[in-house]
Amino acid sequence: MITVQLLGGASLRAGEVPLAGPPAQRHRIALLSLIVAAWPQPLSRDRAMALLWPERDLVKARRLLNLSVYVLRSALGEDAIVSTNDGLLLNPTALTCDLHELRAAISANDPERIARCYTGALLDGFHLDESAEFAYWLDERRSELVHAFTGALRLVAEDQERVGDVHGRVSTCRRLVAAHPHSGLYARALMRALDAAGDRAGAIRHAAEHTRRLEADLELPPDPEVQALAEELRTAAPARPQPTGARPTARPRGQAYHLHLQGRRWASEYTLAGLARAADCFERAVAHDPTFALASANLAMAYAELAEQGGMAPDVAYRRASDAAATALRLDPALGEAHRTVAYLMAVRDHDWAGAEQEFKRALELNPDDADAHDLYGRLCAALGRYDEAIMLQRRAQELDPLSHRLDVVSTLLRAGRHHEAVVGARNAVELDPGHDRARATLGWAYFLSGRQEEGLVELERAVAISPNSTLWLGQLGQAYAMAGQTPKALDVLRQLDGRARTAYVSPYHLAYVYTGLGEGDRAVSYLERAVAERAGAVYGIKGSFLFASLQAHPGFRALLRHLKVE
């Protein structure tokens, strides 16, 4: 069955294979959104033409509409869009659509379902330059959906407070703050929820973060009510955390634990094949013992890494990651690894930097020796350009687990322009495991950026040879070819990536590498826009990426940084 994603970006997918080309063209996505939003009523053809082609005469507009309907039916199935007199009606049994599911939840007045179905703004980052009418329609629909989502979250939070689910309430209030980052009302709600969960320090930190946001984003003074609550918390007697249910006291044994250990081993490789095997092991561990919270937390991380590396369509991978992380936190609210995974998802998927940082700090409070938490917190700092902090955190991760965490610190050194230190670190990683694709690729870029282009290309070619199915290293090799003046080889890489995209998911982030190297800034930014819409690749970290340094002055790139809230 075809899956249509219209929330948090736009994509069409058959199974896990994206549908690109004509059906994914902007006017056709816009038309499909209008049809879905009109259900259970048909969309008038006249209304569609007025919104999508307001500057065209009636004959041309109708021809464009008929062509768009034909293309969509060819991709989605002939019965997906039904003609009714002069209208177009969605057949919801012929496809799966997140917008339709959300609107059904709103119609059913089901707050928990609404909160679960809302995964982002309608057509986030999408626009039709030639139609102000469609832009107005889209703004109105976005406002309606956000209003319903906010109301649902408030009801869910109230219910969680009533039943004593303090950690669930914190999570819900974080989503309210992410949706309304400047709201004093929701800032105070999160502060009270954190205090009730025993994290008074986190509540006070959030007051400071809210003040910073108001000043940086809106040039406004601190909210007096938020400040008053923070002062009240500073001077009040220590809060007594509410009971959160029994925490597992013994580590699971038997087959579930054995599978979990296998998964950890595979995950530590940080390769596509290793992560896929890790996810399978963690899935089986959870099947053997559904109460095994740590396995659920690590399953979530495996899917998040698969999304970032392009091993799985991001919407599929992040949905699975989010479900597994929520399960881990529900099973054991005091599990540091669960908070670490939630933090990472808040950063890379939601771009809620402040919320993610608070969750990372909470994870390290619960488990100060969690190497993964130090490393991933370092990735967040690197994405925000805080390189000294990132290097300190990632070196600590390396101390705690030198086998698993030997390369993120090298990438951060490259971001910081410390190329010669990066060469030393990458060489050490290659000596430890000569057959590791990421170690070879990282050494390749360390050489390349140090002026040793030929040696860099050799290492990148070795990375591709080690993992021939990885479009990540292939895209980076194409970029390096282009930067080295070997344009025919770069174009050949593009042909290979286009060929693979016909049968499997290829991250637009990886195509952006090659176009950046070729100096085609507009094309590169276009693919990065798609990557942002899909949450594909490491797009959350483009601000200081040495691979996109040449795009820094491009207006579209600056707009993306603002969209990611890192500008």
PAMI-769612 format. One record per residue (C-alpha): x, y, z; residue in one letter. Coordinates in steps of 0.25 Angstrom, whole numbers, plus 2048, in hexadecimal, padded with zeros to 3 digits. Layout:
<atoms>
XYZA...
</atoms>
This chain:
<atoms>
800800800M80580E7FDI808817809T806826808V80D82F812Q80983D812L80C841821L81A846824G81E846815G81883F809A81C831803S8158267FCL81A8177FER8178097F9A81B801805G828807809E82B80B7FBV82981A7F8P82181F7ECL82982A7E5A8278317D8G81A8367D3P8108327DEP8198397E8A8198467E0Q8158527E9R8078557E2H8048467E3R8078457F2I7FF8527F4A7F384C7ECL7F483F7F4L7F4847801S7E884F7FDL7E08427FAI7E483B807V7E084880FA7D3849808A7CF83B80CW7C483680EP7BF840804Q7C48417F6P7CE84C7F2L7C88557E7S7D08557DAR7CE8647D9D7D38667E8R7DF85E7E4A7E28667D8M7E08737E0A7EA86F7EBL7F58687E2L7F58707D5W7EF87E7D8P7F78847CDE7F387A7C1R7E787C7B9D7DC8727BAL7E08687AFV7EE8677B3K7EB8667C2A7E185B7BFR7EB8547B6R7F68547C2L7EB84F7CCL7E88447C3N7F68407C1L7F98417D0S7ED8387D3V7F282E7C8Y80082E7CEV7FB82C7DCL7F28207D9R7FD81A7D1S80681A7DDA7FB8187E8L7F280F7E1G7E68127D8E7DC8117E4D7E481A7EDA7DD8267E8I7CE8257E4V7C882F7DAS7BA8347DFT7B383D7D5N7BD8487D4D7C48457E1G7CF83C7E6L7CD8337F2L7D882B7FAL7D681C7FCN7DD81A809P7DC80B808T7E680B7FCA7F2812803L7F7815811T7F8824814C7FD82B821D7F483781EL7E882F81DH7EB827829E7ED834831L7E083A82CR7D982D830A7DE82E83EA7DA83D83FI7CC83983AS7CC82E844A7D083784FN7DB82E854D7E683685BP7F082B85CE7EE82784DR7F0835849I7FC837851A80282A84BR7FE82D83CC80383C83CY81183A837T814848832G80F85482BA80685181EL810852812L81B85781BD82485F812G81B85E806F81786A7FDH81186E7F0L81887B7ECD80D87E7E1E80187D7EAS7FE8867F6A7F187F7F7E7F78727FAF800878804A7F487E80BY7ED87180BW7F9869810L7FB87381CD7EC872820E7ED862820R7FA862828R7F486B832S7E8862833E7F1856835L7FA85C83FV7EE861847H7E8853848A7F684D84BF7F8857856T7EB85585CG7ED84685CA7FA847863L7F484F86ER7E9845870L7F483A870V7FC84187AA7F1844883E7ED835883D7FC831886Q7FC83B892E7EF835897R7F4826897V80282A89BG80A82788FD815831892V81E82D887H81482C87CG80F83A880R81D84087EV81E83A870S81084086DT81484D872C82184D86AR81984B85ER810857861L81D85F863V82285B856A81585F84FA81586C856H82387085BP82087E85FH81487B867S81587E876G809875879L80F869873Y81D86C879A81786D887R80F860884A81C859880L82385E88DM818859896R81984C88FA82884B891L82784F89FD81C8448A2A82583A89BA83083D8A5G83884689BD8388538A2R84585789CA84085488EG83485D891A83C869895I845867889R839867880H836875885A84387A881A842873873E83487A871H83A887874T84588586AR83B881860R83388E862L83F896861E846890855A83988D84DD830899850L8398A3858E82F8A2863L8328A3872P83189787BP82289287ED82089788CP81788B890E82188188BV82C889893Q82388989FA82187A89FL83087789DA8328808AAE8278788B1E82E86B8ADL83C8708B2R8378748C0T82C8688C2A82F85C8CAA8348508C2P82984A8BAA82583B8BDR8248348B0P81782D8AEQ81881D8ACP81A81989ET81880A89FG8227FF8A2A82F80089BR8357F2896P83F7EE8A0T8467E3899A84C7E388BR8447D9882P84B7CC87FR84A7C1875G8477C2867Q8437D1867A8507D586EY8587CD864H8517D4859L8537E185FH8627DF860L8637DB852Q85B7E784EG8657F0855R8717EA84ER86B7EC841W8677FA844A8757FE848S8797FC83AE871808835Y870802827T863800820L8647F1820A8677F182FG85C7FB833L8527F282BA8577E6832R8567ED840A8487F283DA8447E383AD84B7DE847C8447E9850F8377E6849E8387D784DR83D7DB85BA8317E385DV8287D8858A82E7CE862H82C7D886DD8237E486BP8277EA878T8357EB874F8367FA874A8457FB870L8437F3864A8387FC860S841808862A84C80385AN8427FE84FL83E80D84EA84C81184CM84F807841A84380C839Y84781A83BA855817836E84F81082AL84781C827A853825828E85C81C81FQ85281A814G84F80B817G84080D818M836818814A837822820P828823822D827814824V83481382DA83181F835Y82381A838R82880C83DR833813845A82981C84CS81F81184FD82B809855A83081585DA822817863A821809867T82F80986EA82B816875L81E810879R82480387EL82F80A886D82E819888P83B81988FA843813884L84E81C87FG84F815872E84081886FA842827872H84F827869R84782185DT83B82B85FV845836860A84C832853Y83E83184CL83A83F851M84784484AA84883D83DV83983B83AR832847841D83E851842H83A854850D848858854W84485D862A83B851865G846847860A85184D869E84884C875Q84583E872E85483B870F85884187DK84D839884R85282C87DA86082F882L85B832890E855824890L86181D88AN86D82688AP87581B883D86C819877D87681B86CA86B81C861D865827869A87282F869H87582C85BD867830856L86683D85FY873840858G86C83F84AR86284984FL86D853853C874851846A86785383EA866861846L874865843G879862852R88585B84EY88D85B85BD881855863E87F84B858A88E846858I88E846867M88183D867L88683485CQ893832862R88D82E86FR884824867A89181F860Q89781D86EE88B815873L88A80C866D89680E85DP891803853L883809850S887818851H89381B849R88E82383DL88482D842D88F835848V89783583CV88B83A834S88984683ET89884983DL89684A82DL88A853830R89385C839A89E85D82EG8A8855836R8AC84C82BH8B984782FH8B384283CE8A883B834A8B383482CV8B982E838V8AC82A83EG8A7824831A8B481C82FR8B281683CN8A4812839A8A980B82CV8B4804833E8AA7FF83DL8A17FA832D8A67FB824P8997F581EG890800824H88980881AD887815822R896815827A89B814819R89181F814A894828820T8A382681EL8A182A80FG89A837813W8A583A81DA8B0838812Y8A7840808F8A584C810L8B484C814S8B884E806G8BB83F803R8B083D7F8Q8B58307F2E8B78297FFE8A982E803G8A38287F6L8A981B7F8V8A481A806E89681E802L8968137F7E89A809801R88E80D809A88580B7FDV88C7FD7FAA8897F9808I87B7FC808S8767FD7FAP8677FE7FEN86980B806S8658177FET86B81F809L87981C806W87681C7F7L87082A7F8G87C82F7FFQ8868297F5L87E8307EAG88083D7F1Q88F83B7F3A8908377E4Y88A8447E1A89284C7EAM89E8467E5A89B84A7D7G89783C7D2Q8898407CDT8878347C4P88882A7D0K87F8337D9A8748337CEL8768247CDD8738237DCV86682C7DAL8628217CFR8648167D9Q85C81D7E4L8518207DAD8518127D6G85080D7E4R8448167E7A83C80F7DER83B8027E6T83F8077F4A8408137FEY84B81D7FBV84C828804S84B8367FEP85683A807Y860831800H85C8377F3L85E8457F8A86D8417FBY87083F7ECV86984B7E8Y8708537F2T87D84E7EDG8798517DFL8778607E3G86885F7DFE8638667ECG8558677E8D8538587E5R85B8557F2A85285E7FAV8458587F3S84A84A7F8Y84D84F806L83F855806E839847803R84384180EA83D84B818V82F848815A832839816E83B83A822R845833819A85483181CG85B839826A854846821V85384B82FY86284D82FG863855822I867862829K87685F82BG877854822S88485481AF87D84D80FL87485980CF87D86480FA87C86A801S86D86C803L86E87480FQ86B881808A86087B7FFH852882803P84B875803G85586E80CF85487A816R845878815A847869819L84F86D825L84487682AR83A86A828H843861830L84486C83BK85386C83AV85487A834E
</atoms>
